[in-house]
Amino acid sequence: MPTFVYMTNCDGCGYCVDICPSDIMHIDPTYRRALNIEPNMCWECFSCVKACPQHAIDVRGYADFAPLGHSVRVLREDEKGTISWRIKFRDGREKNFVSPIRTTPWGSIKGPSEYSAPTASAMQSQALAHEPEALKVEALPTLARTRFKKGVV
């Protein structure tokens, strides 16, 4: 479901441009409004939709997701800490989904280059870089061998 911009709602803030991982959201130099320059290359991560404070970016739904005429609206509600998805079918039915969002301030998360390089023993571990300390837990949860299905080791 590639994204598109309602030009009348966009104020050209550029949040979508900053957050787009595939670098396809751009600000039109003439109209100073955002646009998706290559919808076919959209990763469909919806980061731009979630970041837009004007709710000017929407998604085109696929036929198997929202068939036979529909609209898909995404609403970021910072005060509630949620992302709401509303699918409205052309027969009037609506489906609503609500998901929690991360509410940490922009720039408060360390970048990869700000972490120390992993040790040789860490490179041999199955844990991800800086686990479990980056998760602020003493140890990752594990499954005891006795909990495995019989015959599976």
PyRosetta script that sets phi, psi and omega in degrees:
from pyrosetta import init, pose_from_sequence

init()
pose = pose_from_sequence("MPTFVYMTNCDGCGYCVDICPSDIMHIDPTYRRALNIEPNMCWECFSCVKACPQHAIDVRGYADFAPLGHSVRVLREDEKGTISWRIKFRDGREKNFVSPIRTTPWGSIKGPSEYSAPTASAMQSQALAHEPEALKVEALPTLARTRFKKGVV")
pose.set_psi(1, 87.8)
pose.set_omega(1, -179.8)
pose.set_phi(2, -64.9)
pose.set_psi(2, 155.7)
pose.set_omega(2, -177.8)
pose.set_phi(3, -89.7)
pose.set_psi(3, 157.8)
pose.set_omega(3, 171.9)
pose.set_phi(4, -144.6)
pose.set_psi(4, 162.0)
pose.set_omega(4, -173.5)
pose.set_phi(5, -114.1)
pose.set_psi(5, 132.9)
pose.set_omega(5, 168.7)
pose.set_phi(6, -81.4)
pose.set_psi(6, 103.3)
pose.set_omega(6, -174.3)
pose.set_phi(7, -60.2)
pose.set_psi(7, -29.9)
pose.set_omega(7, -178.9)
pose.set_phi(8, -72.6)
pose.set_psi(8, -21.2)
pose.set_omega(8, 179.3)
pose.set_phi(9, -94.4)
pose.set_psi(9, -22.6)
pose.set_omega(9, -175.0)
pose.set_phi(10, -74.0)
pose.set_psi(10, 135.6)
pose.set_omega(10, 176.3)
pose.set_phi(11, -108.6)
pose.set_psi(11, 5.1)
pose.set_omega(11, 176.8)
pose.set_phi(12, 74.0)
pose.set_psi(12, 27.1)
pose.set_omega(12, -177.0)
pose.set_phi(13, -65.0)
pose.set_psi(13, -31.5)
pose.set_omega(13, 177.3)
pose.set_phi(14, 89.6)
pose.set_psi(14, 3.9)
pose.set_omega(14, 177.7)
pose.set_phi(15, -59.0)
pose.set_psi(15, -38.8)
pose.set_omega(15, -180.0)
pose.set_phi(16, -65.7)
pose.set_psi(16, -36.3)
pose.set_omega(16, 179.1)
pose.set_phi(17, -66.2)
pose.set_psi(17, -43.4)
pose.set_omega(17, -178.5)
pose.set_phi(18, -64.6)
pose.set_psi(18, -34.4)
pose.set_omega(18, -171.3)
pose.set_phi(19, -96.7)
pose.set_psi(19, -14.1)
pose.set_omega(19, -175.5)
pose.set_phi(20, -66.5)
pose.set_psi(20, 116.8)
pose.set_omega(20, -178.0)
pose.set_phi(21, -72.5)
pose.set_psi(21, -22.2)
pose.set_omega(21, -179.5)
pose.set_phi(22, -99.6)
pose.set_psi(22, 4.7)
pose.set_omega(22, 174.2)
pose.set_phi(23, 57.1)
pose.set_psi(23, 40.9)
pose.set_omega(23, 178.4)
pose.set_phi(24, -108.8)
pose.set_psi(24, -7.4)
pose.set_omega(24, 174.6)
pose.set_phi(25, -88.6)
pose.set_psi(25, 124.5)
pose.set_omega(25, -178.1)
pose.set_phi(26, -132.9)
pose.set_psi(26, 161.1)
pose.set_omega(26, 173.4)
pose.set_phi(27, -98.2)
pose.set_psi(27, 123.7)
pose.set_omega(27, 178.3)
pose.set_phi(28, -65.1)
pose.set_psi(28, 124.9)
pose.set_omega(28, -175.7)
pose.set_phi(29, -67.4)
pose.set_psi(29, -24.8)
pose.set_omega(29, -179.2)
pose.set_phi(30, -83.3)
pose.set_psi(30, -49.9)
pose.set_omega(30, -173.7)
pose.set_phi(31, -95.6)
pose.set_psi(31, -10.0)
pose.set_omega(31, -178.3)
pose.set_phi(32, 55.4)
pose.set_psi(32, 44.6)
pose.set_omega(32, 176.8)
pose.set_phi(33, -130.2)
pose.set_psi(33, 152.6)
pose.set_omega(33, -179.6)
pose.set_phi(34, -74.0)
pose.set_psi(34, 152.8)
pose.set_omega(34, 172.1)
pose.set_phi(35, -154.3)
pose.set_psi(35, 151.3)
pose.set_omega(35, 176.3)
pose.set_phi(36, -90.6)
pose.set_psi(36, 108.2)
pose.set_omega(36, -173.4)
pose.set_phi(37, -76.7)
pose.set_psi(37, -18.0)
pose.set_omega(37, -177.8)
pose.set_phi(38, -148.1)
pose.set_psi(38, 79.1)
pose.set_omega(38, -177.3)
pose.set_phi(39, -56.6)
pose.set_psi(39, -30.7)
pose.set_omega(39, 180.0)
pose.set_phi(40, -66.4)
pose.set_psi(40, -21.3)
pose.set_omega(40, -179.7)
pose.set_phi(41, -96.2)
pose.set_psi(41, 4.1)
pose.set_omega(41, -179.0)
pose.set_phi(42, -64.3)
pose.set_psi(42, 130.8)
pose.set_omega(42, 179.4)
pose.set_phi(43, -78.5)
pose.set_psi(43, -11.1)
pose.set_omega(43, -178.9)
pose.set_phi(44, 61.4)
pose.set_psi(44, 37.2)
pose.set_omega(44, 177.6)
pose.set_phi(45, -85.4)
pose.set_psi(45, -18.4)
pose.set_omega(45, 178.9)
pose.set_phi(46, 63.1)
pose.set_psi(46, 19.0)
pose.set_omega(46, 176.6)
pose.set_phi(47, -60.6)
pose.set_psi(47, -40.9)
pose.set_omega(47, -179.9)
pose.set_phi(48, -64.6)
pose.set_psi(48, -39.7)
pose.set_omega(48, 179.4)
pose.set_phi(49, -62.6)
pose.set_psi(49, -43.9)
pose.set_omega(49, -177.7)
pose.set_phi(50, -72.1)
pose.set_psi(50, -30.8)
pose.set_omega(50, -176.6)
pose.set_phi(51, -82.9)
pose.set_psi(51, -19.6)
pose.set_omega(51, -173.2)
pose.set_phi(52, -70.1)
pose.set_psi(52, 115.3)
pose.set_omega(52, -179.5)
pose.set_phi(53, -74.2)
pose.set_psi(53, -16.9)
pose.set_omega(53, -178.7)
pose.set_phi(54, -95.2)
pose.set_psi(54, -1.7)
pose.set_omega(54, -176.4)
pose.set_phi(55, 54.1)
pose.set_psi(55, 40.6)
pose.set_omega(55, -176.6)
pose.set_phi(56, -93.5)
pose.set_psi(56, -5.8)
pose.set_omega(56, -177.3)
pose.set_phi(57, -110.9)
pose.set_psi(57, 133.9)
pose.set_omega(57, -178.3)
pose.set_phi(58, -129.4)
pose.set_psi(58, 176.0)
pose.set_omega(58, -178.9)
pose.set_phi(59, -124.3)
pose.set_psi(59, 146.5)
pose.set_omega(59, 173.7)
pose.set_phi(60, -91.9)
pose.set_psi(60, 122.9)
pose.set_omega(60, -178.8)
pose.set_phi(61, -82.1)
pose.set_psi(61, 148.1)
pose.set_omega(61, 174.4)
pose.set_phi(62, -81.3)
pose.set_psi(62, 157.4)
pose.set_omega(62, -176.4)
pose.set_phi(63, -60.7)
pose.set_psi(63, -34.7)
pose.set_omega(63, -179.7)
pose.set_phi(64, -77.0)
pose.set_psi(64, -18.8)
pose.set_omega(64, -178.8)
pose.set_phi(65, -88.7)
pose.set_psi(65, -44.7)
pose.set_omega(65, -179.2)
pose.set_phi(66, -145.1)
pose.set_psi(66, 79.8)
pose.set_omega(66, -170.7)
pose.set_phi(67, -75.7)
pose.set_psi(67, 162.3)
pose.set_omega(67, 168.6)
pose.set_phi(68, 58.2)
pose.set_psi(68, 49.2)
pose.set_omega(68, 175.8)
pose.set_phi(69, 83.9)
pose.set_psi(69, 123.8)
pose.set_omega(69, -174.5)
pose.set_phi(70, -170.5)
pose.set_psi(70, 173.7)
pose.set_omega(70, 165.9)
pose.set_phi(71, -137.4)
pose.set_psi(71, 144.8)
pose.set_omega(71, 177.7)
pose.set_phi(72, -118.5)
pose.set_psi(72, 118.9)
pose.set_omega(72, 179.5)
pose.set_phi(73, -117.8)
pose.set_psi(73, 137.9)
pose.set_omega(73, 178.1)
pose.set_phi(74, -118.8)
pose.set_psi(74, 131.8)
pose.set_omega(74, -178.2)
pose.set_phi(75, -129.5)
pose.set_psi(75, 120.5)
pose.set_omega(75, 175.4)
pose.set_phi(76, -88.6)
pose.set_psi(76, 123.1)
pose.set_omega(76, 180.0)
pose.set_phi(77, -119.1)
pose.set_psi(77, 89.9)
pose.set_omega(77, -176.6)
pose.set_phi(78, -60.1)
pose.set_psi(78, -39.7)
pose.set_omega(78, -177.5)
pose.set_phi(79, -64.1)
pose.set_psi(79, -29.7)
pose.set_omega(79, 176.8)
pose.set_phi(80, -93.1)
pose.set_psi(80, -15.7)
pose.set_omega(80, -177.0)
pose.set_phi(81, 70.6)
pose.set_psi(81, 37.0)
pose.set_omega(81, -177.4)
pose.set_phi(82, -135.2)
pose.set_psi(82, 161.4)
pose.set_omega(82, 166.8)
pose.set_phi(83, -115.9)
pose.set_psi(83, 126.3)
pose.set_omega(83, 179.3)
pose.set_phi(84, -109.9)
pose.set_psi(84, 132.8)
pose.set_omega(84, 176.2)
pose.set_phi(85, -113.8)
pose.set_psi(85, 127.8)
pose.set_omega(85, 177.6)
pose.set_phi(86, -123.7)
pose.set_psi(86, 123.7)
pose.set_omega(86, 176.0)
pose.set_phi(87, -109.5)
pose.set_psi(87, 122.4)
pose.set_omega(87, -180.0)
pose.set_phi(88, -115.3)
pose.set_psi(88, 118.0)
pose.set_omega(88, 179.1)
pose.set_phi(89, -82.5)
pose.set_psi(89, 159.3)
pose.set_omega(89, -176.4)
pose.set_phi(90, -70.1)
pose.set_psi(90, -16.0)
pose.set_omega(90, 175.3)
pose.set_phi(91, -84.2)
pose.set_psi(91, 4.4)
pose.set_omega(91, 175.5)
pose.set_phi(92, 99.4)
pose.set_psi(92, -15.0)
pose.set_omega(92, 179.3)
pose.set_phi(93, -67.3)
pose.set_psi(93, 148.0)
pose.set_omega(93, 176.9)
pose.set_phi(94, -128.8)
pose.set_psi(94, 144.6)
pose.set_omega(94, 171.2)
pose.set_phi(95, -123.9)
pose.set_psi(95, 133.8)
pose.set_omega(95, -178.0)
pose.set_phi(96, -122.6)
pose.set_psi(96, 137.4)
pose.set_omega(96, 178.4)
pose.set_phi(97, -130.0)
pose.set_psi(97, 139.2)
pose.set_omega(97, 178.8)
pose.set_phi(98, -127.0)
pose.set_psi(98, 132.0)
pose.set_omega(98, 179.0)
pose.set_phi(99, -128.2)
pose.set_psi(99, 144.2)
pose.set_omega(99, 175.7)
pose.set_phi(100, -71.6)
pose.set_psi(100, 152.7)
pose.set_omega(100, 176.9)
pose.set_phi(101, -121.5)
pose.set_psi(101, 161.9)
pose.set_omega(101, 175.1)
pose.set_phi(102, -77.2)
pose.set_psi(102, 134.7)
pose.set_omega(102, -175.2)
pose.set_phi(103, -118.9)
pose.set_psi(103, 22.4)
pose.set_omega(103, 177.4)
pose.set_phi(104, -75.5)
pose.set_psi(104, 148.1)
pose.set_omega(104, -178.5)
pose.set_phi(105, -66.3)
pose.set_psi(105, 151.0)
pose.set_omega(105, 176.4)
pose.set_phi(106, -57.4)
pose.set_psi(106, 136.2)
pose.set_omega(106, 176.9)
pose.set_phi(107, 83.5)
pose.set_psi(107, -0.1)
pose.set_omega(107, -177.6)
pose.set_phi(108, -85.8)
pose.set_psi(108, -7.3)
pose.set_omega(108, -178.9)
pose.set_phi(109, -101.6)
pose.set_psi(109, 132.7)
pose.set_omega(109, 179.8)
pose.set_phi(110, -67.4)
pose.set_psi(110, 142.9)
pose.set_omega(110, 175.7)
pose.set_phi(111, -80.2)
pose.set_psi(111, 163.8)
pose.set_omega(111, -179.0)
pose.set_phi(112, -57.3)
pose.set_psi(112, -35.0)
pose.set_omega(112, -177.6)
pose.set_phi(113, -73.2)
pose.set_psi(113, -13.2)
pose.set_omega(113, -179.6)
pose.set_phi(114, -85.2)
pose.set_psi(114, -8.1)
pose.set_omega(114, 177.8)
pose.set_phi(115, -92.1)
pose.set_psi(115, 154.2)
pose.set_omega(115, 176.3)
pose.set_phi(116, -74.1)
pose.set_psi(116, 155.5)
pose.set_omega(116, 179.4)
pose.set_phi(117, -66.4)
pose.set_psi(117, 144.2)
pose.set_omega(117, 179.2)
pose.set_phi(118, -67.5)
pose.set_psi(118, 149.5)
pose.set_omega(118, 178.3)
pose.set_phi(119, -77.4)
pose.set_psi(119, 169.0)
pose.set_omega(119, 179.2)
pose.set_phi(120, -61.9)
pose.set_psi(120, -39.4)
pose.set_omega(120, 179.3)
pose.set_phi(121, -68.4)
pose.set_psi(121, -33.4)
pose.set_omega(121, 177.5)
pose.set_phi(122, -66.3)
pose.set_psi(122, -32.3)
pose.set_omega(122, 179.2)
pose.set_phi(123, -67.7)
pose.set_psi(123, -23.8)
pose.set_omega(123, 179.2)
pose.set_phi(124, -89.6)
pose.set_psi(124, -9.0)
pose.set_omega(124, -176.9)
pose.set_phi(125, -82.7)
pose.set_psi(125, 156.5)
pose.set_omega(125, 175.7)
pose.set_phi(126, -84.7)
pose.set_psi(126, -10.9)
pose.set_omega(126, 179.2)
pose.set_phi(127, -71.7)
pose.set_psi(127, 152.6)
pose.set_omega(127, 175.9)
pose.set_phi(128, -73.8)
pose.set_psi(128, 166.6)
pose.set_omega(128, -177.8)
pose.set_phi(129, -54.9)
pose.set_psi(129, 130.7)
pose.set_omega(129, 175.0)
pose.set_phi(130, 64.7)
pose.set_psi(130, 20.8)
pose.set_omega(130, 171.9)
pose.set_phi(131, -88.0)
pose.set_psi(131, 145.0)
pose.set_omega(131, -0.2)
pose.set_phi(132, -92.1)
pose.set_psi(132, -3.7)
pose.set_omega(132, -173.2)
pose.set_phi(133, -62.4)
pose.set_psi(133, -34.4)
pose.set_omega(133, 179.5)
pose.set_phi(134, -68.5)
pose.set_psi(134, -23.8)
pose.set_omega(134, 177.5)
pose.set_phi(135, -87.0)
pose.set_psi(135, -3.3)
pose.set_omega(135, 179.5)
pose.set_phi(136, 60.4)
pose.set_psi(136, 43.7)
pose.set_omega(136, 173.9)
pose.set_phi(137, -130.2)
pose.set_psi(137, 156.5)
pose.set_omega(137, -179.7)
pose.set_phi(138, -72.6)
pose.set_psi(138, -38.8)
pose.set_omega(138, -178.7)
pose.set_phi(139, -152.4)
pose.set_psi(139, 153.2)
pose.set_omega(139, 176.1)
pose.set_phi(140, -77.1)
pose.set_psi(140, 146.9)
pose.set_omega(140, 178.3)
pose.set_phi(141, -66.4)
pose.set_psi(141, 142.2)
pose.set_omega(141, 179.5)
pose.set_phi(142, -128.6)
pose.set_psi(142, 161.8)
pose.set_omega(142, 178.8)
pose.set_phi(143, -105.9)
pose.set_psi(143, 124.5)
pose.set_omega(143, 179.6)
pose.set_phi(144, -65.7)
pose.set_psi(144, 145.5)
pose.set_omega(144, -178.7)
pose.set_phi(145, -58.9)
pose.set_psi(145, -28.3)
pose.set_omega(145, 179.9)
pose.set_phi(146, -69.4)
pose.set_psi(146, -16.4)
pose.set_omega(146, -179.9)
pose.set_phi(147, -87.8)
pose.set_psi(147, -8.8)
pose.set_omega(147, 177.5)
pose.set_phi(148, -68.1)
pose.set_psi(148, 155.8)
pose.set_omega(148, 175.5)
pose.set_phi(149, -64.7)
pose.set_psi(149, 149.8)
pose.set_omega(149, -178.0)
pose.set_phi(150, -61.1)
pose.set_psi(150, 130.8)
pose.set_omega(150, 177.9)
pose.set_phi(151, 90.0)
pose.set_psi(151, -7.3)
pose.set_omega(151, 178.9)
pose.set_phi(152, -105.9)
pose.set_psi(152, 125.4)
pose.set_omega(152, -179.7)
pose.set_phi(153, -122.9)
pose.dump_pdb("model.pdb")
